[in-house]
Structure formats: C-alpha cells, structure tokens
Amino acid sequence: MLKKITGPGFFRLFLALAVFVHHTTRFAVGSSAVYIFFSLSGYWIYKMYIDRYSKTMQPLITYTISRIWRLLETFWLVTCLTFLYLIFVGSLASYWDESGKAHFIISNLFIFGYNTLQRPPIVPGWSLDIEMQFYVLAPFLAMLFAWRKISPAWLLLGFAAISLASYLLHNPVSLMDYLVYFAVGMTAACADWRPSGKLVLGFLGAAALGIFVCIASPWRGVLLLGAHPGPHAIYNPHLNVVLALLMVPYAIYTTRQPGSSRDGMFADLSYIVYLLHWAGAMWINSHTGSAAHRLAYMAVGWVVVIGLSLLIWKFYDRPINRMRSRWVSKRKIAAYAKPIVASSS
C-alpha cells in the first residue's frame, strides 16, 4: 500500500486534486500545490534534458518540439470542451469581449500570454503560461546547473534573489516571481539530493501541524477563505509559500520511489484533471443551497471530471504521448541509443 501512495505519479495526481479542492471548497491550498508542481517540473526537466534530450539530434529542437507536443494536444482538447460548456451556459461571448481578440486567440492556441488574459476560460491555465515561459529558459538553466563551475546552492540563492526582487517590483516579468520554485527542483536534481525518510516526515509533520493550528485557531481565516474572506485572508499567499517549501522534501522523495504499476497513468491524469476540473468547478459553484444539496453536486462534479479524464487519457492522451515518446527515441544519437561493446584488443 505504501508503495502505491509514495509514487511520483500518485503525488502529482494528489496535487491536481488539491487544486480541485481549492476551487470547490473554502480550503485554500491550491497555490502551494502549484508551487510544488513548479519544483517538480524543474527537477524532471533537468533530468530529462541532461539524460535524454541532450543525447538526441539537434537537442534544443527535439526538446522544444517534444515539450510543446506534450502540453498542447491535451490543452487544446480541454479548451474545446470548456468552450462547449461556456457556450451551453451562454457566457463564452463575455470571455471573448473582455480580452483583446488577438491576445485571446494566441493564448488559447499556444498558452503564452494566458496568465495576463483579463478573463481566462480555464483559470488554472495561468500556471501553464508560467511553465511555457520556463520551458524556453530550461535547457540553458539545465546546462548552467550541469556546468558545475558554480555551486548549485549559489545558483539557487541567486534565483531566489531574482524572484524576491520581482515580487518587490510587482512582477514586471511573470516567470521571475516563480523562478525560485523551478530552481529548487533543478538544484535537487543536479545535486542528486535524496532526502531521508526522517527528514521528510519531519517536514510533513510541520506542514500538517501548521494546517491544524490554522483551522483550530482564530486564525482559520488564513486558510479557509470562501466567497467572503475575512481580514486574515491577506496572509493566505504567504502560508501557501511556506506549505509548498515544507512539502518540497516529500516531493523530491517521491521521485525516487517506484510507485505502483499505475503510477504512469496517475502522472498523466494529473495534467488532464488539472485542466478539466475548472469546468467542473464552475458547474459545482453555480449551484447554491443547503450543505447536503451542494455536497450532492460536488460528488457528481468530481465523478464526471475524473471519469472524463480517464477517458481522455485512455483514448486520446496516452496514444498521442506514446507517439511523441517514440519520435524522441528515434532521434537518439547512435552512440547513446545502443550499448557500446568493449574492444577485445
């Protein structure tokens, strides 16, 4: 059982579901889940670029096509499904009218600029814009970390300073605010950091204690927001940063765990659920009434989102992803594609 719940794919799905909870309840921890996603992205992109993409023909081109291929095909499908829902409820025109036409079209086709849409059709899509911006820099950052002329710890401090400066300057370049999270993951991958079980449990305990203290104290408004947040809500962004940093050791710990035979499916589902849940959250939140009434709609919404995500994964996402993986494998340089046989001389 422990093997099943410590796999990296299962943890990614847990993070996506945490964002779903954030958008359908008062429990506002979705930002911390996104920050952890960023750290894991930094970790895996470093590993993939150094261990895989750098050993292919024209590595930058291979990497760029592969990453775009991986993100856009599911993004397009979920965007179309979300548009259909917005047409059904009669509100798509308002999304179109509140954004510049070119901005709206480009962002919904290529993700870039989604973070700055006046009214994005898929609100969680803001983080994909940040992710795409990171992908542009990622190969060069990976090579910088792998260069080893500068300690990964010093690089991490430098990127933390950039993010802090960006925050104090009110976010002149959106990626810079979040660069530190990606750098945390790259540092962990470059340094081959393997947090011990005791360290992980300690940090998880601190995160759980912090959540419990918030909920059980007069400061519960920091974590429980709802439609009418109280004065303590201004501290929620800070709490999410702290929770994300406390969860990072566990996030890195999962990357070394084998997981179950379904772990790859869980990893793929995390992206689909992350995008698709927004339409479900809009539908759930459009129904008010008693607690029992709302719980019923939440149950239906969750079942539909997870069920539809499974169908998309099985019949759409997985076949396309396999095609992408085979294409990358075919571009491997021969010296890396086959084992080198030692000379007998």
Secondary structure, 3 states (H helix, E strand, C coil): CHHHHCCHHHHHHHHHHHHHHHHHCCECCHHHHHHHHHHHHHHHHHHHHHHCHHHECCHHHHHHHHHHHHHHHHHHHHHHHHHHHHHHHCCHHHHHHCCCHHHHHHHHHHCCCHHHCCCCCCCCHHHHHHHHHHHHHHHHHHHHHHHCCCCHHHHHHHHHHHHHHHHHCCCCCHHHHHHHHHHHHHHHHHCCCCCCHHHHHHHHHHHHHHHHHHHHCHHHHHCECCCCCCHHHHHHHHHHHHHHHHHHHHHHHHCCCCCCCCHHHHHHHHHHHHHHHHHHHHHHHCCCCCHHHHHHHHHHHHHHHHHHHHHHHHHHHHHHHHHHHHHHHHCECHHHHCCCCCCCC
